[in-house]
Amino acid sequence: MNLKSTRPTARVPSLFRALAPPSGTHALEGTTDPGTDTERWKERGVMLRVFVYVFATHAFAGFVRILFSVGQNARK
C-alpha cells in the first residue's frame, strides 16, 4: 500500500516559502517525518492570524476612540 498517495498534501503560499524548514526534515530534530512540517505550518498560520486579528482589532478600537474624542470636543 502506498501511503503517500493517501496522505493529503498542503500547498505553501509563496509569501511564506522562505520561512519553511528544508523539505523532508524536521527543523529541530533533523528527522524525516513528513507530518511534522505540516503541523508546524498550521501552528505558524494560526499564530500569524491571531497576531493580525489582534493588531487589526486594536487599530480599529484606537480609531473609534479618536473619533469619540474628536466628537466630544466638537462645537455643539
N, C-alpha and C positions, 0 to 999 in steps of 0.2 A: 504494500500500500504506500502510495506516495503522499507524505504528509504536507509537502509544500503546496500541492495543488488544492488541499482543503483549507489551508490557512488563509484568512483574508489579508490582503495587502493594503497598506495605507500609503497614500502619496504625500510627500512632504512639500509644503509650499516653497517656492524658490526663494522667498524672502528669508526663510529660516534655515535653508540648506547649509549655510556656513556654520551654524551653531551645532549641527548634528555631529555626534561622535562618528568615528570611522565605521563604515558599513561592515556589519557582521561581528563587531567586537563590542563588548560591554565597556563603558567608559571607565569604570572604577576597577574592575577585576581582570579585564583582558579576556573574558570568556567569550565564547561564540554562541550565546543564546539569543536567537532572533527575536524572541518575545520581549526581552528586556528593553531593547531600543524603542519598541512601540510604546511600552508603558512609560518610559522616560519622556517621550514626545507628548503623550497625553498629559502627564504632570506639568510639563512646561507650558503647554497650551492653556491648561486651566489656570495656572499662576499668572500667565500673561493676560488672560481675560479678566481675572479678578483685579489685577493692577489697573487695567484700562477702565473697567467699570467703576472702581473706587475713585480713580482720578477724575473721570468724567462727571460722576455724581458730585464730588466736591467742587469741581469747577462750576457746574450748574447752580449748586447751592450758593456759592460765592456771588455769582451773577445775580441771582434773585435777591440776595442780601443787599447788594449795591443798589438794585432797583428800589427796594424798600427804603433805604437810607436817603436816596435822592428824592423819592416821592414824599418822604416825611419833611424834608427841608424845603420843598417847593412852596411857592406862594399859593395861598388859598383864597 
